[in-house]
Amino acid sequence: MDKNNSKNLDMLLGIVGAKLGMKPDELKMQLESGKFDSALKNMSKSDAEKFQQVLNNPKLLEQLISAPQAKALYKKLAGGE
């Protein structure tokens, strides 16, 4: 990962971690290992339920990652314009 992508990832982990009440490094470890228990614990009940629905439904997950906003975010984080 180049320096800009690493900075963007660190920034994103910091923002999401702050919203979930987690340290960015802890969040990164959980995401890399596929364990979301602590993150789910720190979400509101409705957000945690929505997150679980997306994870358990491949079609919904595909829709989410195929959305123009998700593609734009990925492109931005990957160093594109």
Secondary structure in CASP SS format (residue, H / E / C, confidence):
PFRMAT SS
TARGET T0000
AUTHOR 0000-0000-0000
METHOD secondary structure of the structure
MODEL  1
M C 1.00
D C 1.00
K H 1.00
N H 1.00
N H 1.00
S H 1.00
K H 1.00
N H 1.00
L H 1.00
D H 1.00
M H 1.00
L H 1.00
L H 1.00
G H 1.00
I H 1.00
V H 1.00
G H 1.00
A H 1.00
K H 1.00
L H 1.00
G C 1.00
M C 1.00
K C 1.00
P H 1.00
D H 1.00
E H 1.00
L H 1.00
K H 1.00
M H 1.00
Q H 1.00
L H 1.00
E H 1.00
S H 1.00
G C 1.00
K C 1.00
F C 1.00
D H 1.00
S H 1.00
A H 1.00
L H 1.00
K H 1.00
N H 1.00
M C 1.00
S C 1.00
K H 1.00
S H 1.00
D H 1.00
A H 1.00
E H 1.00
K H 1.00
F H 1.00
Q H 1.00
Q H 1.00
V H 1.00
L H 1.00
N H 1.00
N C 1.00
P H 1.00
K H 1.00
L H 1.00
L H 1.00
E H 1.00
Q H 1.00
L H 1.00
I H 1.00
S H 1.00
A C 1.00
P H 1.00
Q H 1.00
A H 1.00
K H 1.00
A H 1.00
L H 1.00
Y H 1.00
K H 1.00
K H 1.00
L H 1.00
A C 1.00
G C 1.00
G C 1.00
E C 1.00
END
